[in-house]
Each structure stands twice: as C-alpha cells, then as structure tokens.
C-alpha cells in the first residue's frame, strides 16, 4: 500500500526540499453515445478489461503519481469502486472514487474538491485515452515541475485544416472561408498537467463551457505550454477507434508482455 495520501513526504535529503506530489483526476462520468448503446464508454472492454482500468493504470504507471481520483457517473460510484477493486492496480498508488456531475467541467471540479492537501501537481486525464504511454505522463509532470502553470501533450496535424461557415441549410455544403497554417496548429491530448492552485482558480473563475481544462487556464491570461504527445494516446470515441486500440494493445502484449 502506498504512503498515506493525507501526509506529505519528508524533504528529499539530496535537495533539501520536498518534492511536489502529483495526483491524477480521471473524469469518467460520460455515456459515450458515439460508441453506440451499452455500457458507459469508460466501462467498455478493451482486451477484456474496462477502458477505465487501463486509463487508471496508465496514470499509476508513473512513479510520480501517488493518488488517482476517478470521477464516476453520478449514480455509479459504488459500481466503479467495485470495478477497480476487482482489478490489479499498483500498490504504491492510492485510489479514490467520487460521484461526478452533469458535465465534464463539473466532474473535474468535483474531482479537484476530493483531493487532500499535499498535492501540488494535478493531472486531468480522459478515461477514453486508455493507452497513453508513461513517458508522455512523465513529460507532462516534469514540465509542471519546471514551472509551467499548465502543460498539454500535443501532436502536429497531418491533414490540411479548413475553416468553414455553417451551411445555409441542413445537408447543404459548408463554404470554406480560410485555410489555417497547420504548422502552427496542434492536436491536444491528455493527461493535461497543472499547478494545483492554478487549476483550482480556473475552475472557480471560468464559467464558460469548455472542452478542456487548459483552455480555462488560457482564459486566466496564463501561458499553456506543450510537450510532445504520442500517437497511441488517441481518444477512443467511435467503433473504429476501439478496433485500433485493440490492435495497439495486442501488439504491446506480443512485444512487451504487457
């Protein structure tokens, strides 16, 4: 069992200071309708194991992460707690399950509220990104430790991007109005990492509906930086994504015994 999450570690004798502790919040309260009917997206099986369990393990694989807070569907916290208890998870990491809210933003806030004192770095990770490599997780944490208030893993775009106007009527073509320079654009992944105080302030201040937590920090006027993402940290949203994730997992098991 890991150290008590309520008590911070002793100072590092080599540095004379206490290392910043890291917790991860995984919002998993969504239904995932684009994957079709059935269980919530986070509970869909990947290689015989729920995606949520893979996502939790991905965070816990980083030795810097000592606490994972899973934000469950509002009426599904006991089920999710039983699910995690039924699967082998690293003993050095503590796990907490809390009920979520009606939106992703509200669920992340509830996860933040559940964090005990002593954690200075917070990761927010999509349950639907079950295969993010540990090197990506560690790179995000290290960038926050180096002083960035917010960090996102990101990939260059492979496709040309068009900006369009809404169609005049349903099923009519959308007119293109611009072609942004894709060299200046990035596809953003998770986990996104934050100085805890910054993320708490963002959730207390920003009321707009947002698609990720980094954009909330941007609205505070603070700088968000990127670190290299990874192609295997893709989001499982549609049935084809699930097929690709199964293939990636099978290759890992074949090559690495994962």
ROGU-19427 format. One record per residue (C-alpha): residue in one letter; x, y, z. Coordinates in steps of 0.05 Angstrom, whole numbers, always signed. Layout:
# ROGU-19427
R a X Y Z
...
//
This chain:
# ROGU-19427
R x +0 +0 +0
R x +27 +70 -15
R x +41 +123 +36
R x -17 +158 +69
R x -41 +209 +17
R x -61 +257 +73
R x +11 +266 +95
R x +65 +296 +50
R x +133 +262 +44
R x +194 +283 +82
R x +243 +330 +49
R x +290 +300 -3
R x +357 +296 +32
R x +394 +308 -33
R x +358 +372 -50
R x +338 +396 +19
R x +266 +408 -4
R x +202 +368 -10
R x +187 +343 -80
R x +120 +364 -108
R x +69 +308 -104
R x +25 +290 -163
R x -48 +267 -165
R x -89 +250 -226
R x -163 +263 -236
R x -199 +220 -287
R x -269 +244 -306
R x -308 +181 -326
R x -380 +202 -319
R x -397 +207 -393
R x -442 +159 -431
R x -401 +155 -496
R x -461 +153 -543
R x -417 +154 -605
R x -394 +83 -588
R x -466 +60 -591
R x -514 +32 -540
R x -489 -6 -479
R x -445 +10 -420
R x -415 +79 -410
R x -354 +90 -454
R x -304 +85 -396
R x -331 +17 -377
R x -327 -13 -447
R x -279 -72 -450
R x -211 -66 -484
R x -173 -131 -486
R x -222 -159 -436
R x -210 -102 -386
R x -252 -38 -380
R x -220 +22 -412
R x -224 +59 -346
R x -179 +8 -313
R x -128 +16 -370
R x -131 +92 -361
R x -121 +87 -285
R x -62 +40 -295
R x -33 +89 -346
R x -32 +143 -293
R x -7 +97 -238
R x +49 +72 -282
R x +84 +138 -269
R x +122 +133 -205
R x +108 +207 -193
R x +32 +195 -188
R x +13 +173 -117
R x -62 +186 -120
R x -115 +175 -174
R x -185 +204 -165
R x -236 +172 -211
R x -299 +213 -222
R x -355 +163 -234
R x -425 +173 -263
R x -469 +208 -211
R x -505 +143 -193
R x -448 +95 -208
R x -393 +108 -157
R x -403 +41 -120
R x -401 +3 -185
R x -337 +37 -207
R x -305 +27 -138
R x -322 -48 -142
R x -293 -50 -213
R x -227 -20 -191
R x -224 -66 -130
R x -232 -126 -176
R x -171 -109 -219
R x -97 -110 -200
R x -73 -38 -192
R x -4 -15 -168
R x +1 -18 -93
R x +43 +46 -88
R x -16 +87 -114
R x -79 +105 -76
R x -147 +107 -109
R x -209 +147 -93
R x -277 +144 -129
R x -326 +203 -124
R x -392 +216 -159
R x -389 +263 -219
R x -434 +318 -244
R x -475 +335 -305
R x -417 +359 -347
R x -343 +343 -355
R x -325 +411 -325
R x -367 +398 -264
R x -339 +328 -256
R x -267 +353 -258
R x -285 +405 -205
R x -314 +351 -161
R x -250 +310 -170
R x -208 +370 -151
R x -251 +381 -89
R x -236 +309 -68
R x -160 +319 -68
R x -129 +322 +2
R x -75 +373 +19
R x -4 +359 -1
R x -12 +350 -76
R x +17 +408 -115
R x +11 +380 -186
R x -54 +354 -216
R x -63 +315 -280
R x -130 +313 -314
R x -137 +252 -360
R x -191 +227 -405
R x -216 +157 -388
R x -224 +147 -463
R x -149 +153 -474
R x -131 +85 -443
R x -63 +74 -477
R x -23 +137 -464
R x +50 +116 -452
R x +82 +130 -386
R x +137 +172 -419
R x +83 +222 -440
R x +54 +225 -370
R x +124 +237 -341
R x +140 +291 -392
R x +77 +330 -372
R x +93 +324 -298
R x +165 +346 -308
R x +144 +408 -347
R x +98 +429 -290
R x +154 +416 -240
R x +198 +462 -282
R x +150 +519 -271
R x +96 +516 -325
R x +26 +531 -296
R x -7 +486 -349
R x +20 +434 -397
R x -12 +394 -453
R x +15 +337 -495
R x +5 +354 -568
R x +18 +327 -638
R x +28 +364 -704
R x -31 +357 -753
R x -22 +310 -811
R x -82 +336 -850
R x -96 +404 -880
R x -148 +441 -839
R x -204 +484 -867
R x -244 +537 -831
R x -317 +536 -854
R x -381 +574 -844
R x -444 +537 -823
R x -485 +510 -880
R x -544 +552 -901
R x -590 +493 -890
R x -583 +421 -867
R x -546 +375 -916
R x -521 +434 -957
R x -446 +443 -969
R x -407 +485 -919
R x -369 +543 -951
R x -294 +546 -936
R x -271 +614 -910
R x -198 +601 -893
R x -141 +551 -892
R x -101 +559 -828
R x -27 +546 -828
R x -25 +476 -799
R x +48 +484 -777
R x +21 +530 -722
R x -34 +481 -701
R x -31 +421 -654
R x -78 +365 -636
R x -81 +364 -560
R x -84 +301 -517
R x -85 +284 -444
R x -62 +280 -389
R x -60 +355 -382
R x -18 +377 -323
R x -27 +437 -277
R x -2 +473 -218
R x -58 +456 -170
R x -71 +526 -146
R x -76 +550 -219
R x -126 +496 -238
R x -169 +508 -176
R x -171 +583 -192
R x -190 +568 -264
R x -249 +525 -242
R x -271 +577 -192
R x -266 +634 -243
R x -285 +608 -313
R x -358 +595 -324
R x -357 +584 -399
R x -370 +514 -426
R x -301 +489 -447
R x -274 +426 -480
R x -211 +420 -439
R x -181 +447 -375
R x -122 +481 -409
R x -169 +529 -444
R x -194 +551 -376
R x -123 +569 -355
R x -115 +607 -421
R x -175 +649 -401
R x -138 +669 -338
R x -85 +700 -383
R x -32 +648 -364
R x +13 +611 -413
R x -2 +539 -431
R x +57 +501 -460
R x +61 +436 -499
R x +104 +374 -494
R x +107 +320 -548
R x +46 +276 -549
R x +43 +204 -573
R x +3 +171 -629
R x -21 +117 -581
R x -53 +168 -535
R x -112 +175 -582
R x -183 +181 -557
R x -229 +121 -564
R x -293 +154 -588
R x -320 +113 -646
R x -323 +38 -660
R x -263 +43 -707
R x -222 +74 -651
R x -238 +13 -608
R x -212 -33 -662
R x -148 +7 -667
R x -140 +6 -591
R x -148 -70 -591
R x -93 -75 -643
R x -46 -30 -604
R x -58 -69 -540
R x -47 -136 -576
R x +19 -110 -604
R x +41 -87 -535
R x +25 -154 -504
R x +62 -190 -560
R x +124 -145 -558
R x +129 -127 -484
R x +88 -179 -447
R x +42 -122 -425
//
